[in-house]
Amino acid sequence: MLSSASISRYAMIAISVALVAISASVHEFAHGWMALKCGDPTAKEAGRLTLNPLAHLDPFGSFVLPLLMALAGMPVFAAAKPVPFNPRRLKDPARDEALVALAGPVSNLLQAVLGTVILFLIITFVEPLALRGDAPYEVYYWCAVIANSYVVVNLSLAFFNLIPLPPLDGSKLISPLLKGNARRIYNTVQHYSLPILMAVLYLLPSVFRIDPLGWYFDITVNTAYDLLMFWW
């Protein structure tokens, strides 16, 4: 029989995977929406300009991969199907490609703000009822856990996607700023982006006890979380 601690752990894993999948879908929708605003209707033509998660989720990248990561105690990330867009259809390709890339992380930051507002309302209005016994404490507890996890998941997705390595959005933000030899070196590094990401995420922490992603999240995700939770 599973202990209560095991049940809570598996419930948290299920919640995290579900929230990552939903948040990643909004992220992809934001890319398509911004592309349309900048003159490229490719995502709309492909039926991807929708908030329906089924249009964006990938069975392995959106569910199996984050589930395996969570069960192994690794950082949980998900990969939704990238929204298609055509830079040649943008009104100002040099500017608009960066805007399309930035739209995804911005959508996650806005979701984090939404989660903060929901958590504030739960703690302000539902917690007193639960403490008085006028509302089920378990319902209050899990609603607060889900709202808090929604904030953390979206902050993590936002700042992770800003890392300047393909296929992450940060690569599309930094690439136009590079010229000459710097641009050539960066293009060369892009060919090795996946091995670099895997090394940063898993090899360095597990083998060498060096966690650059953890350091980066301490500066970005944790700082942003503290700013959002100033009232708590």
C-alpha positions as a Python dict, from the first residue, in 0.01 Angstrom:
ca = {
    (1, 'M'): (0, 0, 0),
    (2, 'L'): (128, 347, -84),
    (3, 'S'): (207, 579, 204),
    (4, 'S'): (55, 928, 224),
    (5, 'A'): (399, 1072, 140),
    (6, 'S'): (418, 857, -175),
    (7, 'I'): (66, 957, -277),
    (8, 'S'): (155, 1325, -229),
    (9, 'R'): (474, 1281, -433),
    (10, 'Y'): (296, 1116, -723),
    (11, 'A'): (17, 1374, -705),
    (12, 'M'): (276, 1654, -726),
    (13, 'I'): (441, 1484, -1024),
    (14, 'A'): (105, 1456, -1203),
    (15, 'I'): (24, 1820, -1123),
    (16, 'S'): (365, 1940, -1245),
    (17, 'V'): (343, 1747, -1573),
    (18, 'A'): (-11, 1872, -1638),
    (19, 'L'): (80, 2234, -1562),
    (20, 'V'): (392, 2217, -1780),
    (21, 'A'): (185, 2080, -2069),
    (22, 'I'): (-82, 2351, -2036),
    (23, 'S'): (171, 2631, -1993),
    (24, 'A'): (376, 2513, -2292),
    (25, 'S'): (60, 2515, -2506),
    (26, 'V'): (-10, 2879, -2417),
    (27, 'H'): (356, 2951, -2493),
    (28, 'E'): (322, 2809, -2845),
    (29, 'F'): (-8, 2991, -2903),
    (30, 'A'): (166, 3318, -2811),
    (31, 'H'): (429, 3258, -3079),
    (32, 'G'): (159, 3207, -3342),
    (33, 'W'): (-46, 3505, -3225),
    (34, 'M'): (253, 3738, -3240),
    (35, 'A'): (351, 3607, -3583),
    (36, 'L'): (-1, 3682, -3709),
    (37, 'K'): (16, 4035, -3565),
    (38, 'C'): (346, 4081, -3748),
    (39, 'G'): (199, 3971, -4080),
    (40, 'D'): (261, 3594, -4091),
    (41, 'P'): (-59, 3382, -4085),
    (42, 'T'): (125, 3048, -4116),
    (43, 'A'): (23, 2926, -3770),
    (44, 'K'): (-340, 3022, -3833),
    (45, 'E'): (-339, 2845, -4169),
    (46, 'A'): (-200, 2533, -3999),
    (47, 'G'): (-476, 2534, -3736),
    (48, 'R'): (-230, 2611, -3457),
    (49, 'L'): (-362, 2952, -3355),
    (50, 'T'): (-567, 2803, -3072),
    (51, 'L'): (-545, 2761, -2695),
    (52, 'N'): (-660, 2399, -2727),
    (53, 'P'): (-368, 2199, -2581),
    (54, 'L'): (-443, 1907, -2814),
    (55, 'A'): (-323, 2117, -3109),
    (56, 'H'): (17, 2181, -2952),
    (57, 'L'): (108, 1887, -2732),
    (58, 'D'): (349, 1615, -2834),
    (59, 'P'): (284, 1273, -2672),
    (60, 'F'): (649, 1213, -2587),
    (61, 'G'): (783, 1565, -2536),
    (62, 'S'): (480, 1697, -2347),
    (63, 'F'): (398, 1397, -2127),
    (64, 'V'): (640, 1104, -2132),
    (65, 'L'): (960, 1310, -2114),
    (66, 'P'): (856, 1537, -1823),
    (67, 'L'): (707, 1238, -1641),
    (68, 'L'): (1035, 1046, -1667),
    (69, 'M'): (1226, 1356, -1555),
    (70, 'A'): (999, 1403, -1254),
    (71, 'L'): (1019, 1038, -1149),
    (72, 'A'): (1398, 1050, -1176),
    (73, 'G'): (1412, 1369, -968),
    (74, 'M'): (1550, 1571, -1259),
    (75, 'P'): (1447, 1922, -1369),
    (76, 'V'): (1105, 1894, -1534),
    (77, 'F'): (1067, 2047, -1878),
    (78, 'A'): (835, 1975, -2167),
    (79, 'A'): (850, 2018, -2541),
    (80, 'A'): (534, 2114, -2727),
    (81, 'K'): (519, 2102, -3105),
    (82, 'P'): (673, 2427, -3232),
    (83, 'V'): (424, 2660, -3400),
    (84, 'P'): (520, 2702, -3766),
    (85, 'F'): (598, 3046, -3898),
    (86, 'N'): (759, 3190, -4209),
    (87, 'P'): (1004, 3479, -4147),
    (88, 'R'): (971, 3587, -4511),
    (89, 'R'): (605, 3675, -4451),
    (90, 'L'): (681, 3905, -4159),
    (91, 'K'): (650, 4278, -4213),
    (92, 'D'): (996, 4348, -4073),
    (93, 'P'): (1180, 4012, -4046),
    (94, 'A'): (1477, 4140, -3846),
    (95, 'R'): (1255, 4295, -3580),
    (96, 'D'): (950, 4069, -3595),
    (97, 'E'): (1137, 3739, -3564),
    (98, 'A'): (1266, 3858, -3227),
    (99, 'L'): (914, 3965, -3124),
    (100, 'V'): (775, 3624, -3219),
    (101, 'A'): (1047, 3452, -3015),
    (102, 'L'): (992, 3682, -2715),
    (103, 'A'): (614, 3626, -2715),
    (104, 'G'): (652, 3274, -2574),
    (105, 'P'): (849, 3363, -2258),
    (106, 'V'): (633, 3674, -2205),
    (107, 'S'): (322, 3453, -2210),
    (108, 'N'): (476, 3241, -1935),
    (109, 'L'): (555, 3549, -1726),
    (110, 'L'): (194, 3663, -1764),
    (111, 'Q'): (75, 3318, -1658),
    (112, 'A'): (300, 3343, -1353),
    (113, 'V'): (134, 3674, -1263),
    (114, 'L'): (-209, 3512, -1310),
    (115, 'G'): (-107, 3224, -1084),
    (116, 'T'): (10, 3474, -821),
    (117, 'V'): (-326, 3653, -828),
    (118, 'I'): (-511, 3321, -792),
    (119, 'L'): (-288, 3217, -502),
    (120, 'F'): (-344, 3556, -333),
    (121, 'L'): (-721, 3511, -359),
    (122, 'I'): (-703, 3155, -225),
    (123, 'I'): (-493, 3253, 76),
    (124, 'T'): (-691, 3571, 145),
    (125, 'F'): (-1044, 3433, 115),
    (126, 'V'): (-1034, 3052, 125),
    (127, 'E'): (-770, 2989, 392),
    (128, 'P'): (-970, 3159, 673),
    (129, 'L'): (-1272, 2946, 582),
    (130, 'A'): (-1060, 2630, 587),
    (131, 'L'): (-901, 2718, 922),
    (132, 'R'): (-1248, 2777, 1073),
    (133, 'G'): (-1374, 2449, 934),
    (134, 'D'): (-1620, 2616, 698),
    (135, 'A'): (-1440, 2473, 393),
    (136, 'P'): (-1252, 2144, 346),
    (137, 'Y'): (-889, 2202, 439),
    (138, 'E'): (-766, 1945, 183),
    (139, 'V'): (-941, 2136, -97),
    (140, 'Y'): (-781, 2461, 16),
    (141, 'Y'): (-440, 2297, 45),
    (142, 'W'): (-436, 2143, -302),
    (143, 'C'): (-577, 2455, -466),
    (144, 'A'): (-294, 2656, -310),
    (145, 'V'): (-37, 2394, -414),
    (146, 'I'): (-161, 2396, -775),
    (147, 'A'): (-162, 2778, -795),
    (148, 'N'): (188, 2799, -646),
    (149, 'S'): (315, 2527, -882),
    (150, 'Y'): (162, 2713, -1176),
    (151, 'V'): (370, 3018, -1084),
    (152, 'V'): (694, 2819, -1049),
    (153, 'V'): (636, 2619, -1369),
    (154, 'N'): (579, 2930, -1577),
    (155, 'L'): (873, 3122, -1435),
    (156, 'S'): (1091, 2818, -1508),
    (157, 'L'): (961, 2788, -1865),
    (158, 'A'): (1007, 3161, -1927),
    (159, 'F'): (1368, 3181, -1814),
    (160, 'F'): (1466, 2840, -1950),
    (161, 'N'): (1345, 2940, -2296),
    (162, 'L'): (1550, 3261, -2275),
    (163, 'I'): (1874, 3060, -2269),
    (164, 'P'): (2047, 3154, -2598),
    (165, 'L'): (2078, 2803, -2743),
    (166, 'P'): (1861, 2658, -3023),
    (167, 'P'): (1587, 2555, -3033),
    (168, 'L'): (1514, 2781, -2736),
    (169, 'D'): (1370, 3127, -2793),
    (170, 'G'): (1676, 3303, -2654),
    (171, 'S'): (1876, 3201, -2961),
    (172, 'K'): (1645, 3404, -3185),
    (173, 'L'): (1688, 3707, -2961),
    (174, 'I'): (2067, 3709, -2951),
    (175, 'S'): (2143, 3595, -3307),
    (176, 'P'): (2039, 3923, -3482),
    (177, 'L'): (2267, 4118, -3247),
    (178, 'L'): (2582, 3934, -3356),
    (179, 'K'): (2792, 4038, -3652),
    (180, 'G'): (3093, 3907, -3843),
    (181, 'N'): (3313, 3657, -3661),
    (182, 'A'): (3092, 3651, -3352),
    (183, 'R'): (2796, 3547, -3568),
    (184, 'R'): (3001, 3270, -3736),
    (185, 'I'): (3116, 3133, -3400),
    (186, 'Y'): (2762, 3142, -3266),
    (187, 'N'): (2628, 2960, -3574),
    (188, 'T'): (2892, 2691, -3521),
    (189, 'V'): (2796, 2649, -3155),
    (190, 'Q'): (2431, 2609, -3257),
    (191, 'H'): (2512, 2276, -3422),
    (192, 'Y'): (2603, 2139, -3079),
    (193, 'S'): (2319, 2299, -2884),
    (194, 'L'): (2138, 1977, -2793),
    (195, 'P'): (2448, 1805, -2645),
    (196, 'I'): (2531, 2128, -2461),
    (197, 'L'): (2180, 2144, -2312),
    (198, 'M'): (2192, 1779, -2206),
    (199, 'A'): (2533, 1831, -2046),
    (200, 'V'): (2416, 2141, -1858),
    (201, 'L'): (2092, 1977, -1743),
    (202, 'Y'): (2215, 1633, -1643),
    (203, 'L'): (2582, 1552, -1698),
    (204, 'L'): (2741, 1840, -1505),
    (205, 'P'): (2512, 1810, -1197),
    (206, 'S'): (2521, 1429, -1172),
    (207, 'V'): (2888, 1364, -1258),
    (208, 'F'): (3077, 1680, -1168),
    (209, 'R'): (2838, 1820, -904),
    (210, 'I'): (2825, 2147, -1097),
    (211, 'D'): (2479, 2289, -1157),
    (212, 'P'): (2488, 2596, -1387),
    (213, 'L'): (2114, 2572, -1451),
    (214, 'G'): (2051, 2578, -1076),
    (215, 'W'): (2270, 2887, -1042),
    (216, 'Y'): (2088, 3053, -1332),
    (217, 'F'): (1747, 2970, -1181),
    (218, 'D'): (1858, 3104, -842),
    (219, 'I'): (1926, 3440, -1006),
    (220, 'T'): (1621, 3447, -1235),
    (221, 'V'): (1337, 3217, -1129),
    (222, 'N'): (1387, 3248, -753),
    (223, 'T'): (1431, 3626, -772),
    (224, 'A'): (1118, 3666, -987),
    (225, 'Y'): (924, 3436, -752),
    (226, 'D'): (1025, 3643, -449),
    (227, 'L'): (919, 3962, -627),
    (228, 'L'): (577, 3816, -713),
    (229, 'M'): (529, 3683, -359),
    (230, 'F'): (626, 4006, -177),
    (231, 'W'): (282, 4005, -12),
    (232, 'W'): (314, 3655, 137),
}
